[in-house]
Amino acid sequence: MKVVEAIEAIRNEVIAAKQTGLSIGFVPTMGYLHEGHVSLIEAARKDHDFVVLSIFVNPLQFGPNEDLDRYPRDFQRDEQIAQKAGVDVIFYPSVPEMYPTNMPMSIHVTSGVNVLCGSSRPGHFDGVATVVMKLLQIVQPNEAYFGQKDAQQLAIIMNMVDAFNVPVIIHGCPTVREEDGLAKSSRNVYLTKEERDEAPFLYEALKEGAKLIRSGETSRAFIRAELEKRLESGSGKVDYIDVLSYPSLEQSERLSGKVILAVAYVYKNARLIDNYIVDIQGEK
Amino acid sequence: MKVVEAIEAIRNEVIAAKQTGLSIGFVPTMGYLHEGHVSLIEAARKDHDFVVLSIFVNPLQFGPNEDLDRYPRDFQRDEQIAQKAGVDVIFYPSVPEMYPTNMPMSIHVTSGVNVLCGSSRPGHFDGVATVVMKLLQIVQPNEAYFGQKDAQQLAIIMNMVDAFNVPVIIHGCPTVREEDGLAKSSRNVYLTKEERDEAPFLYEALKEGAKLIRSGETSRAFIRAELEKRLESGSGKVDYIDVLSYPSLEQSERLSGKVILAVAYVYKNARLIDNYIVDIQGEK
């Protein structure tokens, strides 16, 4: 496995691989890899001959009061995990390599963005879309892999690839969970023992909400209130609870079709997100 | 020469050409071709084996009170000109082919945009950047050709390709002029006989301004005032006159380095633009 830091170097790696007829799978990450990332690498490995992993903590997607500086990083550990999972090249650029000057423009997302994480993290998805567009232009993979855990991010990236006709397939992979149901996340390391013990109740609440929907409940307000009730007992604070159409992320008081139940919950040093997708037609 | 209307069709044409080892030159236009466009096609023809011309009047770059509906169109004439100039394929998409739904996001230009045409055409360059990004993703050329006449557009597209690492070379070609100096433009057909006779004074004024700069004048205000004086006698109205650094398009009261003198002038049915670039260091 190679590690390259320069844009030109990763391009040369990919060009060389393509010239020998290999197809390219790409897994963009912010590092501090966990089994969720490993599942993305494995999916890419299964479908493609040559797997590129990028590790870049993108300043553009962090707000001024967010956790950019203390976002967890451990490159040596990431390197070992990546090698074991079958990555061919890690692209590990510095901030000046990705942003040699202030960006004179960015992608501005106007749809599916004023809900869920978008409403509490203004500009976040502009930063995500902008860096993913850059990475897709740099790596030029056949297919790129993202986790369903970041459901809004996945929806927006799918929209972006459609909107700008980027020649790549976007692949959404299921959320990987701890044994007790907590969604794997790089930010889980910031939970206290008590918080960690409590945190699986997020997924439990989502599953209960999904059960209500499956049993015929179609009121968005009712489901939100039920989820709220279940999370009241927690030691953290609800950032949002919502039930929206998926992947369009529109609010409708009467639920129908494919919907996403989504929650963001704030502990002392970590904000956790999780979601559950139910297809009302499909499952009834 | 082929004409294709579907995104998939132009992609297949380009893929087939690349597979036989051909390099791709691309000339994006809004049609109603004139000798300016022909010079772009000829430059592409000279450098590349396979030349794609796109003709698409992009609604996104027209403001609500602008001339989208009456923008001149004559596809049959364009087809003849393109064939004669050596185009291999014309990509001629409909609006629904390019924008099947409302765009859920766009490129938002924040630098080099509040001057010249950007200040009188809010959102114009967002529309330009967005459609050019789409066209570059669709066609995936080795090199794309733009006219220096639209100097701000050229600067912003060069910035875009850098900012998003789009794997393409952007080539700026010199403005093509009528014998009397008027810059070729699809909008020239809208000039009355009197306006057409008068219009070359725009280029004359720019040349005079450039002469002053070459002779040592470094005051932006003075040059602007001189240009203003020269255009006062005209039957139209000055939209802007400016002298800026190029290609960064920054305002500085003391001129130095490479600068652009630029003018936009409004006649009854046509808004004309022109510019002149002087390299103060290089020419002194």
Interface residues (C-beta under 8 A of the other chain):
Chain A: I7 R11 N102 M103 P104 M105 S106 I107 H108 V109 T110 S111 G112 A129 T130 M133 K134 Q137 I138 Q140 I156 N159 M160 A163 F164 N165 V166 P167
Chain B: I7 R11 N102 M103 P104 M105 S106 I107 H108 V109 T110 S111 G112 A129 T130 M133 K134 Q137 I138 Q140 I156 N159 M160 A163 F164 N165 V166 P167
